[in-house]
Each structure stands twice: as structure tokens, then as C-alpha cells.
Amino acid sequence: MGLHDKPVILYNVNGFYDALLQHFKIMLEEGFIRAEQKSFFRVATTPEDIVRLLKKHG
């Protein structure tokens, strides 16, 4: 982390990344990651969400 300031967008089609997102939540609760690190990841469920997130950061 810290190599760049661009978010990582997870395209969560049909809940594919639900388990990973739950794992991030547990990692945060257990102190393995800090809240600001969790914010590097964005979740999109539609292509329109991806475009919106890219424009927001851009």
C-alpha cells in the first residue's frame, strides 16, 4: 500500500467478492488493516458504478 493513490475497484458481479469484502471487515476489526487502508477499495455492482467511481476519483 502507498505505491499510488488510485482506488482499487472491485466489480462485484453476483456477489463474487462478498467473501473478500467480509474478510476485509474482519481484518479491520482485528487490527490487521487501518480504516484508511480499507478506503482504497471501492465496490461496483454495475458498469455504471465503475464509470461513476472513476469519474469521482479522476
A tleap script that builds the chain and sets N, CA, C and O, in Angstrom:
source leaprc.protein.ff14SB
mol = sequence {
  NMET GLY LEU HIE ASP LYS PRO VAL ILE LEU
  TYR ASN VAL ASN GLY PHE TYR ASP ALA LEU
  LEU GLN HIE PHE LYS ILE MET LEU GLU GLU
  GLY PHE ILE ARG ALA GLU GLN LYS SER PHE
  PHE ARG VAL ALA THR THR PRO GLU ASP ILE
  VAL ARG LEU LEU LYS LYS HIE CGLY
}
set mol.1.N position { 0.841 -1.165 0.000 }
set mol.1.CA position { 0.000 0.000 0.000 }
set mol.1.C position { 0.893 1.238 0.000 }
set mol.1.O position { 2.031 1.220 0.470 }
set mol.2.N position { 0.337 2.297 -0.538 }
set mol.2.CA position { 1.084 3.533 -0.575 }
set mol.2.C position { 1.894 3.722 -1.843 }
set mol.2.O position { 2.594 4.725 -1.983 }
set mol.3.N position { 1.812 2.772 -2.775 }
set mol.3.CA position { 2.540 2.913 -4.025 }
set mol.3.C position { 1.877 3.914 -4.950 }
set mol.3.O position { 2.544 4.527 -5.784 }
set mol.4.N position { 0.572 4.085 -4.811 }
set mol.4.CA position { -0.173 5.072 -5.582 }
set mol.4.C position { -1.418 5.452 -4.785 }
set mol.4.O position { -1.742 4.814 -3.784 }
set mol.5.N position { -2.114 6.501 -5.238 }
set mol.5.CA position { -3.300 6.943 -4.506 }
set mol.5.C position { -4.598 6.631 -5.245 }
set mol.5.O position { -5.652 7.174 -4.916 }
set mol.6.N position { -4.516 5.764 -6.236 }
set mol.6.CA position { -5.700 5.404 -7.002 }
set mol.6.C position { -6.455 4.278 -6.300 }
set mol.6.O position { -5.842 3.353 -5.765 }
set mol.7.N position { -7.791 4.358 -6.304 }
set mol.7.CA position { -8.562 3.289 -5.657 }
set mol.7.C position { -8.550 2.012 -6.491 }
set mol.7.O position { -8.341 2.045 -7.703 }
set mol.8.N position { -8.773 0.914 -5.834 }
set mol.8.CA position { -8.951 -0.375 -6.497 }
set mol.8.C position { -10.454 -0.618 -6.535 }
set mol.8.O position { -11.116 -0.645 -5.497 }
set mol.9.N position { -10.983 -0.794 -7.733 }
set mol.9.CA position { -12.413 -1.008 -7.885 }
set mol.9.C position { -12.666 -2.494 -8.074 }
set mol.9.O position { -12.159 -3.111 -9.011 }
set mol.10.N position { -13.458 -3.060 -7.172 }
set mol.10.CA position { -13.852 -4.456 -7.283 }
set mol.10.C position { -15.216 -4.504 -7.947 }
set mol.10.O position { -16.182 -3.944 -7.429 }
set mol.11.N position { -15.299 -5.166 -9.084 }
set mol.11.CA position { -16.567 -5.308 -9.800 }
set mol.11.C position { -17.247 -6.552 -9.243 }
set mol.11.O position { -16.960 -7.673 -9.663 }
set mol.12.N position { -18.136 -6.342 -8.310 }
set mol.12.CA position { -18.738 -7.414 -7.527 }
set mol.12.C position { -19.998 -7.966 -8.221 }
set mol.12.O position { -21.123 -7.737 -7.777 }
set mol.13.N position { -19.776 -8.682 -9.297 }
set mol.13.CA position { -20.874 -9.259 -10.064 }
set mol.13.C position { -21.455 -10.452 -9.317 }
set mol.13.O position { -20.738 -11.382 -8.946 }
set mol.14.N position { -22.763 -10.410 -9.104 }
set mol.14.CA position { -23.470 -11.509 -8.432 }
set mol.14.C position { -22.844 -11.895 -7.093 }
set mol.14.O position { -22.882 -13.060 -6.695 }
set mol.15.N position { -22.268 -10.906 -6.401 }
set mol.15.CA position { -21.707 -11.165 -5.083 }
set mol.15.C position { -20.386 -11.917 -5.080 }
set mol.15.O position { -19.990 -12.461 -4.049 }
set mol.16.N position { -19.691 -11.958 -6.222 }
set mol.16.CA position { -18.452 -12.721 -6.330 }
set mol.16.C position { -17.449 -12.355 -5.240 }
set mol.16.O position { -16.781 -13.234 -4.697 }
set mol.17.N position { -17.334 -11.064 -4.914 }
set mol.17.CA position { -16.344 -10.615 -3.934 }
set mol.17.C position { -16.906 -10.460 -2.522 }
set mol.17.O position { -16.228 -9.903 -1.658 }
set mol.18.N position { -18.114 -10.933 -2.264 }
set mol.18.CA position { -18.708 -10.789 -0.935 }
set mol.18.C position { -17.825 -11.374 0.169 }
set mol.18.O position { -17.659 -10.755 1.220 }
set mol.19.N position { -17.263 -12.553 -0.061 }
set mol.19.CA position { -16.403 -13.175 0.960 }
set mol.19.C position { -15.147 -12.342 1.202 }
set mol.19.O position { -14.710 -12.192 2.343 }
set mol.20.N position { -14.570 -11.806 0.141 }
set mol.20.CA position { -13.380 -10.966 0.285 }
set mol.20.C position { -13.724 -9.697 1.061 }
set mol.20.O position { -12.961 -9.274 1.930 }
set mol.21.N position { -14.851 -9.099 0.756 }
set mol.21.CA position { -15.267 -7.890 1.465 }
set mol.21.C position { -15.525 -8.179 2.938 }
set mol.21.O position { -15.204 -7.358 3.797 }
set mol.22.N position { -16.093 -9.323 3.233 }
set mol.22.CA position { -16.293 -9.733 4.626 }
set mol.22.C position { -14.942 -9.923 5.322 }
set mol.22.O position { -14.771 -9.561 6.486 }
set mol.23.N position { -13.994 -10.493 4.589 }
set mol.23.CA position { -12.657 -10.689 5.149 }
set mol.23.C position { -11.999 -9.338 5.455 }
set mol.23.O position { -11.353 -9.194 6.493 }
set mol.24.N position { -12.151 -8.351 4.570 }
set mol.24.CA position { -11.627 -7.008 4.837 }
set mol.24.C position { -12.228 -6.456 6.125 }
set mol.24.O position { -11.527 -5.846 6.932 }
set mol.25.N position { -13.532 -6.673 6.314 }
set mol.25.CA position { -14.204 -6.186 7.523 }
set mol.25.C position { -13.596 -6.824 8.774 }
set mol.25.O position { -13.349 -6.140 9.767 }
set mol.26.N position { -13.360 -8.117 8.721 }
set mol.26.CA position { -12.758 -8.821 9.854 }
set mol.26.C position { -11.331 -8.322 10.088 }
set mol.26.O position { -10.925 -8.110 11.231 }
set mol.27.N position { -10.575 -8.137 9.005 }
set mol.27.CA position { -9.203 -7.635 9.142 }
set mol.27.C position { -9.192 -6.275 9.821 }
set mol.27.O position { -8.322 -6.002 10.649 }
set mol.28.N position { -10.157 -5.415 9.477 }
set mol.28.CA position { -10.256 -4.096 10.103 }
set mol.28.C position { -10.590 -4.234 11.588 }
set mol.28.O position { -9.968 -3.589 12.432 }
set mol.29.N position { -11.570 -5.074 11.900 }
set mol.29.CA position { -11.976 -5.276 13.291 }
set mol.29.C position { -10.844 -5.854 14.140 }
set mol.29.O position { -10.723 -5.523 15.319 }
set mol.30.N position { -10.023 -6.706 13.552 }
set mol.30.CA position { -8.934 -7.359 14.282 }
set mol.30.C position { -7.644 -6.542 14.291 }
set mol.30.O position { -6.658 -6.939 14.911 }
set mol.31.N position { -7.651 -5.400 13.601 }
set mol.31.CA position { -6.484 -4.525 13.616 }
set mol.31.C position { -5.397 -4.867 12.609 }
set mol.31.O position { -4.279 -4.365 12.718 }
set mol.32.N position { -5.705 -5.712 11.634 }
set mol.32.CA position { -4.706 -6.048 10.619 }
set mol.32.C position { -4.589 -4.976 9.549 }
set mol.32.O position { -3.552 -4.852 8.899 }
set mol.33.N position { -5.654 -4.198 9.365 }
set mol.33.CA position { -5.601 -3.048 8.467 }
set mol.33.C position { -6.220 -1.862 9.195 }
set mol.33.O position { -7.017 -2.025 10.120 }
set mol.34.N position { -5.836 -0.666 8.757 }
set mol.34.CA position { -6.390 0.568 9.315 }
set mol.34.C position { -7.569 1.021 8.450 }
set mol.34.O position { -7.673 0.635 7.286 }
set mol.35.N position { -8.440 1.827 9.011 }
set mol.35.CA position { -9.632 2.297 8.307 }
set mol.35.C position { -9.267 2.980 6.990 }
set mol.35.O position { -9.958 2.800 5.987 }
set mol.36.N position { -8.192 3.757 6.987 }
set mol.36.CA position { -7.815 4.459 5.747 }
set mol.36.C position { -7.354 3.481 4.658 }
set mol.36.O position { -7.478 3.781 3.471 }
set mol.37.N position { -6.834 2.336 5.047 }
set mol.37.CA position { -6.448 1.337 4.051 }
set mol.37.C position { -7.673 0.690 3.418 }
set mol.37.O position { -7.671 0.391 2.224 }
set mol.38.N position { -8.707 0.476 4.202 }
set mol.38.CA position { -9.934 -0.100 3.670 }
set mol.38.C position { -10.551 0.817 2.617 }
set mol.38.O position { -11.201 0.349 1.682 }
set mol.39.N position { -10.349 2.105 2.772 }
set mol.39.CA position { -10.942 3.059 1.833 }
set mol.39.C position { -10.275 3.034 0.462 }
set mol.39.O position { -10.777 3.669 -0.466 }
set mol.40.N position { -9.162 2.324 0.304 }
set mol.40.CA position { -8.531 2.191 -1.009 }
set mol.40.C position { -9.411 1.384 -1.960 }
set mol.40.O position { -9.307 1.524 -3.178 }
set mol.41.N position { -10.268 0.548 -1.404 }
set mol.41.CA position { -11.094 -0.342 -2.208 }
set mol.41.C position { -12.483 0.239 -2.376 }
set mol.41.O position { -13.105 0.696 -1.417 }
set mol.42.N position { -12.956 0.214 -3.606 }
set mol.42.CA position { -14.317 0.631 -3.923 }
set mol.42.C position { -15.029 -0.580 -4.516 }
set mol.42.O position { -14.401 -1.436 -5.139 }
set mol.43.N position { -16.333 -0.644 -4.320 }
set mol.43.CA position { -17.106 -1.773 -4.819 }
set mol.43.C position { -18.130 -1.257 -5.823 }
set mol.43.O position { -18.869 -0.311 -5.549 }
set mol.44.N position { -18.160 -1.890 -6.977 }
set mol.44.CA position { -19.131 -1.570 -8.017 }
set mol.44.C position { -19.923 -2.829 -8.340 }
set mol.44.O position { -19.378 -3.932 -8.374 }
set mol.45.N position { -21.202 -2.648 -8.573 }
set mol.45.CA position { -22.032 -3.793 -8.943 }
set mol.45.C position { -22.579 -3.675 -10.364 }
set mol.45.O position { -23.199 -4.603 -10.882 }
set mol.46.N position { -22.340 -2.527 -10.980 }
set mol.46.CA position { -22.754 -2.328 -12.370 }
set mol.46.C position { -21.641 -1.596 -13.118 }
set mol.46.O position { -20.804 -0.942 -12.497 }
set mol.47.N position { -21.628 -1.702 -14.439 }
set mol.47.CA position { -20.649 -0.915 -15.200 }
set mol.47.C position { -20.814 0.589 -14.962 }
set mol.47.O position { -19.833 1.333 -14.967 }
set mol.48.N position { -22.041 1.026 -14.757 }
set mol.48.CA position { -22.285 2.446 -14.475 }
set mol.48.C position { -21.632 2.870 -13.160 }
set mol.48.O position { -21.121 3.984 -13.045 }
set mol.49.N position { -21.651 1.979 -12.175 }
set mol.49.CA position { -20.962 2.254 -10.907 }
set mol.49.C position { -19.469 2.451 -11.137 }
set mol.49.O position { -18.855 3.347 -10.557 }
set mol.50.N position { -18.897 1.615 -11.981 }
set mol.50.CA position { -17.459 1.728 -12.274 }
set mol.50.C position { -17.150 3.089 -12.882 }
set mol.50.O position { -16.215 3.766 -12.456 }
set mol.51.N position { -17.929 3.486 -13.870 }
set mol.51.CA position { -17.714 4.783 -14.523 }
set mol.51.C position { -17.859 5.909 -13.512 }
set mol.51.O position { -17.046 6.832 -13.489 }
set mol.52.N position { -18.889 5.838 -12.679 }
set mol.52.CA position { -19.108 6.882 -11.660 }
set mol.52.C position { -17.916 6.965 -10.708 }
set mol.52.O position { -17.456 8.062 -10.388 }
set mol.53.N position { -17.416 5.823 -10.257 }
set mol.53.CA position { -16.273 5.805 -9.335 }
set mol.53.C position { -15.014 6.347 -10.005 }
set mol.53.O position { -14.233 7.061 -9.376 }
set mol.54.N position { -14.814 6.011 -11.276 }
set mol.54.CA position { -13.651 6.518 -11.993 }
set mol.54.C position { -13.730 8.030 -12.166 }
set mol.54.O position { -12.733 8.731 -11.989 }
set mol.55.N position { -14.900 8.530 -12.507 }
set mol.55.CA position { -15.074 9.989 -12.672 }
set mol.55.C position { -14.885 10.705 -11.337 }
set mol.55.O position { -14.292 11.782 -11.283 }
set mol.56.N position { -15.389 10.108 -10.269 }
set mol.56.CA position { -15.287 10.718 -8.942 }
set mol.56.C position { -13.829 10.885 -8.525 }
set mol.56.O position { -13.456 11.897 -7.932 }
set mol.57.N position { -13.015 9.891 -8.839 }
set mol.57.CA position { -11.618 9.956 -8.420 }
set mol.57.C position { -10.779 10.799 -9.364 }
set mol.57.O position { -9.802 11.423 -8.950 }
set mol.58.N position { -11.160 10.816 -10.625 }
set mol.58.CA position { -10.387 11.380 -11.703 }
set mol.58.C position { -10.108 12.802 -11.701 }
set mol.58.O position { -9.449 13.303 -12.612 }
savepdb mol mol.pdb
quit
